[in-house]
């Protein structure tokens, strides 16, 4: 019986990379002081396969925050990666091609408006 419990405990500790990435994103969302849906104006891609992409966007809708006003321009440094870049999802962030094509995103920001997490967002 104790072997079965030990195996169950080991299985509970083993998570897939996708589950770990989802947990990391949820933790970031939970820490956010400001959450905004942004309309992407410009995307500057990283020069390397993994890095940070510059996203210039206007606040389309501020969710719980009182600091962000609709229409405010934000410059966001978004972790991003080219297709096939090595590393885990939490390391390389948003797919560069999808980021370049996106019209909207959801930005999770701390109290100083520093980006914690960024998700692609479909307005429809």
C-alpha distance (Angstrom), angle and dihedral (degrees) to the residues before:
residue distance angle dihedral
X1 . . .
X2 3.82 . .
X3 3.82 90.0 .
X4 3.79 89.2 55.1
X5 3.81 91.0 50.4
X6 3.80 91.2 48.0
X7 3.81 90.7 50.6
X8 3.81 91.0 49.2
X9 3.80 91.1 49.7
X10 3.82 91.1 49.8
X11 3.79 91.2 49.1
X12 3.80 90.8 50.3
X13 3.82 89.9 54.1
X14 3.80 93.2 49.9
X15 3.77 111.6 86.0
X16 3.77 131.7 174.5
X17 3.81 119.7 -113.9
X18 3.81 88.7 -111.9
X19 3.81 91.8 54.3
X20 3.81 91.4 47.1
X21 3.82 90.6 50.4
X22 3.81 91.0 48.7
X23 3.81 90.3 50.0
X24 3.83 90.9 50.0
X25 3.82 91.3 49.8
X26 3.80 91.5 48.5
X27 3.81 91.2 49.9
X28 3.82 89.3 52.0
X29 3.79 91.3 49.6
X30 3.80 90.8 49.6
X31 3.84 90.4 54.7
X32 3.81 95.1 48.6
X33 3.78 116.9 117.1
X34 3.81 92.1 -172.0
X35 3.79 129.5 30.9
X36 3.78 121.0 -173.3
X37 3.76 138.1 173.8
X38 3.79 104.9 -135.4
X39 3.79 132.2 -161.2
X40 3.79 107.8 -134.9
X41 3.81 114.4 -126.4
X42 3.82 100.2 171.0
X43 3.80 138.9 -0.8
X44 3.79 121.6 -157.0
X45 3.81 108.9 -163.5
X46 3.79 124.1 -138.1
X47 3.81 115.0 -104.3
X48 3.80 92.6 -133.3
X49 3.81 129.6 56.7
X50 3.81 88.4 -103.1
X51 3.75 125.5 30.4
X52 3.78 142.6 85.6
X53 3.77 125.9 -43.3
X54 3.79 119.9 -154.2
X55 3.80 111.6 -127.9
X56 3.78 118.1 -170.4
X57 3.79 109.3 -165.4
X58 3.78 143.5 157.4
X59 3.78 121.8 -126.1
X60 3.78 105.4 -105.9
X61 3.79 96.6 175.4
X62 3.81 130.1 1.3
X63 3.77 109.9 -148.5
X64 3.82 114.5 -163.9
X65 3.81 99.4 -14.2
X66 3.75 129.3 103.6
X67 3.81 96.1 -168.1
X68 3.79 98.8 63.8
X69 3.76 116.7 73.2
X70 3.80 125.5 -160.8
X71 3.81 109.8 -97.9
X72 3.81 96.0 28.7
X73 3.80 113.7 136.6
X74 3.81 116.9 -127.3
X75 3.81 128.9 -168.2
X76 3.79 107.3 -152.1
X77 3.79 128.3 -170.2
X78 3.81 100.9 -147.4
X79 3.83 122.0 -169.8
X80 3.80 105.3 -122.1
X81 3.78 142.7 164.9
X82 3.76 140.6 -161.9
X83 3.81 116.6 -114.0
X84 3.80 110.2 -79.0
X85 3.81 95.8 19.0
X86 3.78 112.3 152.9
X87 3.79 122.1 -113.0
X88 3.75 136.4 61.8
X89 3.80 125.1 -59.5
X90 3.79 91.1 -105.8
X91 3.82 89.7 53.9
X92 3.76 99.4 52.1
X93 3.76 105.4 28.6
X94 3.80 125.0 -168.1
X95 3.80 122.6 21.0
X96 3.83 107.0 -105.6
X97 3.80 95.6 -139.6
X98 3.80 92.6 49.9
X99 3.81 90.4 46.0
X100 3.81 90.9 51.7
X101 3.84 91.2 50.9
X102 3.80 95.6 44.4
X103 3.77 122.5 106.5
X104 3.79 96.2 -171.0
X105 3.78 139.4 28.7
X106 3.77 139.3 177.4
X107 3.78 115.0 -123.6
X108 3.80 122.4 -159.5
X109 3.80 109.0 -158.5
X110 3.79 136.2 -177.7
X111 3.81 123.2 -127.8
X112 3.83 90.2 -83.2
X113 3.83 89.9 52.0
X114 3.80 92.7 -109.5
X115 3.80 112.2 150.1
X116 3.80 114.8 -104.7
X117 3.82 98.9 170.2
X118 3.80 138.8 -8.2
X119 3.79 129.8 -156.3
X120 3.77 130.0 -173.1
X121 3.79 107.9 -114.2
X122 3.78 131.8 -155.9
X123 3.78 109.1 -152.7
X124 3.81 92.4 -156.6
